[in-house]
Amino acid sequence: MICNFLNPKLENTKSNVAIIILAAGASTRMGTSKQLLPYQGGSLLRHTLESAIASVCKPVVVVLGANAEQIRSEVSLPSVQVVENLQWNLGMSSSIRCGISSLSNCYESIDAAVITVCDQPFISAEIINQLVAAYHSTGKPIIASQYAQTFGVPALFSYQFFSELAALKETVGAKHLIKQHFNEVFCVPFPLGAIDIDTPKDYEQLQYLHQSQQPRS
């Protein structure tokens, strides 16, 4: 694993749940960096970042990879820890390893981490906070989002699973651990989590959805 920790020293915080945003993909199906697609007055990635910053999670870690130079200005915020995954082409698991490694190297007393992606446009601080609240209230070590008859990210993992997250094989993501330890999982409904943006058609449908929700004058 080759990771580049770009700004590892942040202020100490009292939060014991971190959040890792995976934004290292090359967006091959989109044909352009989906992280930078215009969305709600900013970009898709900026929306995810702002949701994370507004949540109870600290620190906020974002993992870049493909097109990192192009994207970095979008994530250059004082409250954001930027990590560059130099092996992003090996798959999502390599970005998870970079994010987990950054927490282990730079912070103490992190009890858990939320892992999320940058292409779920309906993520919000409220959704993230629900995961954290469920973690504290249920005592379950994994809190997953539930949508479209499945379970996935955003998902919270207790510190006890950090080593397993860091050891994920290249072809799998966090969902593998959710399935493997399902008896230890509590699920939080997030129906709109089923919507992610991978292709130009996905983005067109998202734009149409927002336009149809706008009040008519």
RODO-2510 file (C-alpha; in nm, 4 decimals, decimal comma):
residues 217
     n   res          X          Y          Z
     1     m     0,0000     0,0000     0,0000
     2     i     0,1297     0,3442    -0,0939
     3     c    -0,0511     0,6380     0,0630
     4     n     0,0482     1,0006     0,0738
     5     f    -0,0691     1,1803     0,3890
     6     l    -0,0993     1,5388     0,2732
     7     n    -0,1920     1,7271     0,5888
     8     p    -0,1832     1,4842     0,8811
     9     k    -0,1737     1,7261     1,1729
    10     l    -0,5129     1,8620     1,2635
    11     e    -0,6417     2,0024     1,5873
    12     n    -0,7336     1,7471     1,8506
    13     t    -1,1066     1,6942     1,8719
    14     k    -1,3333     1,5415     2,1321
    15     s    -1,5233     1,3278     1,8844
    16     n    -1,4509     0,9573     1,8989
    17     v    -1,6079     0,8660     1,5635
    18     a    -1,4243     0,9578     1,2446
    19     i    -1,5560     0,9594     0,8888
    20     i    -1,3694     0,8444     0,5785
    21     i    -1,4928     0,9610     0,2368
    22     l    -1,3750     0,7456    -0,0537
    23     a    -1,3223     0,9651    -0,3607
    24     a    -1,0304     0,8013    -0,5410
    25     g    -1,2037     0,6423    -0,8403
    26     a    -1,1399     0,7333    -1,2038
    27     s    -1,5117     0,7656    -1,2958
    28     t    -1,4560     0,5631    -1,6121
    29     r    -1,8271     0,5035    -1,6722
    30     m    -1,9024     0,8727    -1,6287
    31     g    -1,6287     0,9852    -1,8667
    32     t    -1,5366     1,2769    -1,6400
    33     s    -1,4590     1,3189    -1,2699
    34     k    -1,7935     1,2582    -1,1053
    35     q    -1,6488     1,4030    -0,7855
    36     l    -1,6648     1,7449    -0,9537
    37     l    -2,0084     1,7181    -1,1133
    38     p    -2,2147     2,0298    -1,0305
    39     y    -2,4613     1,9617    -0,7520
    40     q    -2,6597     2,1926    -0,5239
    41     g    -2,4449     2,4959    -0,5907
    42     g    -2,1182     2,3094    -0,5476
    43     s    -2,0021     1,9658    -0,6531
    44     l    -2,1022     1,6109    -0,5681
    45     l    -1,7899     1,5665    -0,3560
    46     r    -1,8297     1,9051    -0,1880
    47     h    -2,1839     1,8118    -0,0866
    48     t    -2,0563     1,4913     0,0746
    49     l    -1,7780     1,6824     0,2504
    50     e    -2,0143     1,9478     0,3836
    51     s    -2,2502     1,6774     0,5117
    52     a    -1,9581     1,5100     0,6901
    53     i    -1,8288     1,8366     0,8367
    54     a    -2,1774     1,9221     0,9663
    55     s    -2,2081     1,5818     1,1340
    56     v    -2,0787     1,4794     1,4760
    57     c    -1,7864     1,2923     1,3177
    58     k    -1,4327     1,4144     1,3700
    59     p    -1,1914     1,3954     1,2006
    60     v    -1,3150     1,4075     0,8408
    61     v    -1,0819     1,2136     0,6105
    62     v    -1,1131     1,2167     0,2301
    63     v    -0,9163     0,9722     0,0148
    64     l    -0,8212     1,0931    -0,3329
    65     g    -0,6574     0,8954    -0,6107
    66     a    -0,7289     0,9365    -0,9808
    67     n    -0,7352     1,3027    -1,0840
    68     a    -0,6150     1,4024    -0,7364
    69     e    -0,4498     1,7217    -0,8607
    70     q    -0,7709     1,8281    -1,0317
    71     i    -0,9879     1,7502    -0,7293
    72     r    -0,7631     1,8679    -0,4452
    73     s    -0,8810     2,2300    -0,4533
    74     e    -1,2348     2,1052    -0,3879
    75     v    -1,1300     1,9406    -0,0617
    76     s    -0,8776     2,1923     0,0676
    77     l    -1,0598     2,2819     0,3859
    78     p    -0,9040     2,3374     0,7314
    79     s    -1,1238     2,0717     0,8900
    80     v    -1,0517     1,8017     0,6313
    81     q    -0,7678     1,5481     0,6370
    82     v    -0,6659     1,4723     0,2776
    83     v    -0,5022     1,1391     0,1959
    84     e    -0,3843     1,0433    -0,1506
    85     n    -0,4037     0,6759    -0,2475
    86     l    -0,1266     0,6249    -0,4996
    87     q    -0,2580     0,2758    -0,5750
    88     w    -0,6189     0,3779    -0,6379
    89     n    -0,6274     0,1557    -0,9474
    90     l    -0,6219    -0,1513    -0,7205
    91     g    -0,9794    -0,0866    -0,6135
    92     m    -1,1876     0,0526    -0,3305
    93     s    -1,0229    -0,1652    -0,0680
    94     s    -0,6915     0,0167    -0,1251
    95     s    -0,8632     0,3472    -0,0461
    96     i    -1,0195     0,1993     0,2669
    97     r    -0,6718     0,0895     0,3773
    98     c    -0,5363     0,4402     0,3218
    99     g    -0,8191     0,5956     0,5208
   100     i    -0,7855     0,3522     0,8097
   101     s    -0,4070     0,3921     0,8072
   102     s    -0,4395     0,7697     0,8307
   103     l    -0,6527     0,7327     1,1440
   104     s    -0,4090     0,4896     1,3022
   105     n    -0,1085     0,7098     1,2226
   106     c    -0,2455     1,0510     1,3089
   107     y    -0,5122     1,0197     1,5756
   108     e    -0,5650     0,8583     1,9106
   109     s    -0,8844     0,7513     2,0839
   110     i    -1,0855     0,6861     1,7678
   111     d    -1,3539     0,4380     1,8688
   112     a    -1,5156     0,3938     1,5283
   113     a    -1,5245     0,5254     1,1740
   114     v    -1,8008     0,5871     0,9231
   115     i    -1,7034     0,4853     0,5714
   116     t    -1,8876     0,6487     0,2852
   117     v    -1,8508     0,7278    -0,0827
   118     c    -1,8737     1,0523    -0,2757
   119     d    -2,1456     0,9591    -0,5246
   120     q    -2,4553     0,9157    -0,3057
   121     p    -2,6206     1,2546    -0,3611
   122     f    -2,8763     1,2165    -0,0820
   123     i    -2,6303     1,1650     0,1985
   124     s    -2,6722     1,4191     0,4774
   125     a    -2,5404     1,5066     0,8200
   126     e    -2,8642     1,3649     0,9606
   127     i    -2,8036     1,0243     0,8035
   128     i    -2,4456     1,0169     0,9312
   129     n    -2,5567     1,1205     1,2799
   130     q    -2,8192     0,8453     1,2817
   131     l    -2,5441     0,5886     1,2282
   132     v    -2,3435     0,7303     1,5191
   133     a    -2,6500     0,7502     1,7448
   134     a    -2,7376     0,3875     1,6664
   135     y    -2,3808     0,2831     1,7450
   136     h    -2,3998     0,4402     2,0896
   137     s    -2,7539     0,3259     2,1680
   138     t    -2,7423    -0,0344     2,0427
   139     g    -2,3870    -0,1330     2,1297
   140     k    -2,3594    -0,3041     1,7908
   141     p    -2,0089    -0,2742     1,6400
   142     i    -2,1314    -0,2295     1,2814
   143     i    -2,4090     0,0094     1,1797
   144     a    -2,5039    -0,0167     0,8115
   145     s    -2,7414     0,1735     0,5871
   146     q    -3,0349    -0,0231     0,4501
   147     y    -3,1732     0,0398     0,1016
   148     a    -3,3039    -0,1501    -0,2025
   149     q    -3,3208    -0,4784    -0,0097
   150     t    -2,9518    -0,4654     0,0719
   151     f    -2,7092    -0,3121     0,3205
   152     g    -2,4146    -0,0864     0,2524
   153     v    -2,2468     0,2467     0,2972
   154     p    -2,2494     0,4834     0,4629
   155     a    -2,1627     0,2349     0,7333
   156     l    -1,9988     0,2670     1,0733
   157     f    -1,7357     0,0200     1,1934
   158     s    -1,6065    -0,0073     1,5474
   159     y    -1,2328     0,0132     1,6012
   160     q    -1,2256    -0,3651     1,6479
   161     f    -1,2805    -0,4034     1,2727
   162     f    -1,0095    -0,1609     1,1574
   163     s    -0,7572    -0,4393     1,1025
   164     e    -1,0077    -0,6349     0,8936
   165     l    -1,0935    -0,3258     0,6908
   166     a    -0,7237    -0,2697     0,6261
   167     a    -0,6877    -0,6319     0,5132
   168     l    -0,9722    -0,6354     0,2594
   169     k    -0,8846    -0,7930    -0,0733
   170     e    -0,8627    -0,5689    -0,3764
   171     t    -1,1924    -0,6771    -0,5302
   172     v    -1,4157    -0,6165    -0,2273
   173     g    -1,5315    -0,3209    -0,0229
   174     a    -1,6781    -0,2539     0,3182
   175     k    -1,9958    -0,4414     0,2257
   176     h    -1,7969    -0,7653     0,2484
   177     l    -1,7468    -0,7148     0,6220
   178     i    -2,1130    -0,6256     0,6706
   179     k    -2,2119    -0,9608     0,5185
   180     q    -1,9390    -1,1531     0,7002
   181     h    -2,0393    -1,0180     1,0434
   182     f    -2,4096    -0,9728     0,9845
   183     n    -2,5041    -1,0964     1,3327
   184     e    -2,3178    -0,7964     1,4716
   185     v    -2,4858    -0,5445     1,2407
   186     f    -2,7620    -0,2966     1,3174
   187     c    -2,9273    -0,1374     1,0145
   188     v    -3,0514     0,2198     0,9710
   189     p    -3,3036     0,2831     0,6890
   190     f    -3,1702     0,5117     0,4140
   191     p    -3,3946     0,4435     0,1107
   192     l    -3,2341     0,7151    -0,1017
   193     g    -2,8955     0,5531    -0,0460
   194     a    -2,9863     0,3286    -0,3397
   195     i    -2,9247     0,6251    -0,5695
   196     d    -2,5632     0,6688    -0,6706
   197     i    -2,4096     0,8448    -0,9679
   198     d    -2,1981     0,6253    -1,1944
   199     t    -2,3040     0,7108    -1,5492
   200     p    -2,4202     1,0184    -1,7457
   201     k    -2,7723     0,8691    -1,7398
   202     d    -2,7619     0,8515    -1,3575
   203     y    -2,6637     1,2176    -1,3461
   204     e    -2,9342     1,3190    -1,5923
   205     q    -3,1952     1,1381    -1,3822
   206     l    -3,0682     1,3150    -1,0691
   207     q    -3,0965     1,6538    -1,2393
   208     y    -3,4472     1,5706    -1,3600
   209     l    -3,5479     1,4599    -1,0105
   210     h    -3,4315     1,7879    -0,8584
   211     q    -3,5991     1,9941    -1,1301
   212     s    -3,9287     1,8088    -1,0789
   213     q    -3,9111     1,8890    -0,7057
   214     q    -3,8676     2,2624    -0,7625
   215     p    -4,1807     2,4669    -0,6812
   216     r    -4,3527     2,6125    -0,9847
   217     s    -4,3861     2,9897    -1,0010
***
